[in-house]
Amino acid sequence: MQSKRKKVFVSGCFDMLHSGHIAFLKEASEYGDLYIGLGSDKTIRELKGRETINSEDERVYMLSALACVQSVNVNKGSGLLDFSDEMKALKPDIYIVNEDGHSPEKEILCRNLGIEYKILKRVPHANLPIRSTTALRSTIPMPYRIDLAGTWIDQPYVSKYHPGWAITASLEPTIEFNERSGMATSTRKKAIELWNDHLPLEKPEKLAITLFRYDNDPGTQEVSGSQDSIGLTMPGINRFYYDRGKYWPSQFETISDLDVIKWMEERIHMVTLWPRPVDFNVLKETYINTDNVKNLTEAAELAWKGLNKKDIVMFSRGFLDSFKAQVRMFPKMMNSEIEKVITQYSENALAWKLAGAGGGGYLILISEKEIPNSFKIKIRTKNLGL
């Protein structure tokens, strides 16, 4: 009974309240009196790039009605740590998140404030299915994409030094990824704008070409790389070959073997970092030359070979070598804070990379062991082989 006197704090959006939320809140309340710091409508727009289904007033009302909840307040801050002022004022004993709500920034904040940091697994109540807000938002089931190796080669100012392959995987939207996080969220918005709620039933490569053209209006100064459009529209795991100085690949290869796809899913782990700063410019300092680009393309070749063979050592080496080549070309991708996070996880991982152009986003880890405090992805296989 003594633990019930502790103050427990959780934060989040809790939009479209569902059984997964309830299971999480009930479990969190077992550790003490439960206080909720609720993400404001403004914060959700900034982080998720969308409007809420339920306003902050509605969400406060519904959460306050739950017997396991002591109090709900709308956070006054912004970003991933929008709750920091509320946490400092409340002075809770424990701060609780679930696996995909974990981020190193949150853990560091709790450590600095002397607050216990606890991560719960996503466990549905009884025989109920696992729920997430993203899965329930059937109005926007548009995929995301993750780049695995060789990316940046889709930019002509890179491929002009050496041709080569890029590898991406299309992801089911089981997680609502943050904006400016390297998950092709800006191109995904264009896809939603173009096709509303679903990808049309059409040849994936044709959809990729259409989206790439729509994403880059005539006269666009900074052309979005075509790997974003390809990764969103083409299911499974794909690699595509860029000749020197070309925007569009000349060759495509697809892994349609579900055993290989499942093998990859089981070995990818992701950790939330922080959204890339608005004023971040990875092109401020570059070292794009023949040697660095050749290293990038050779790493992609190795990763693809390892993937097809389900050889974790070979794939991990290509995956990590690709990231190292990217950082050599674009050193602004890395900073001391990201290096600290990588160090924290590197003992348990065989390889790692950032989800996008750096400055934040998500850390992708490759491991055959469970990575503490990480979440998993689901590779999209619908219409594979269309």
PyMOL commands that set and color helices and strands:
alter all, ss='L'
color gray80, all
select helices_A, chain A and resi 2-5+19-29+41-48+56-64+84-90+99-101+104-113+133-136+156-159+185-195+204-215+226-233+258-267+282-284+290-309+312-329+331-333+336-346
alter helices_A, ss='H'
color red, helices_A
select strands_A, chain A and resi 7-12+33-38+71-74+94-98+116-120+144-149+164-171+237-242+251-255+268-272+351-354+362-366
alter strands_A, ss='S'
color yellow, strands_A
deselect
rebuild
show_as cartoon
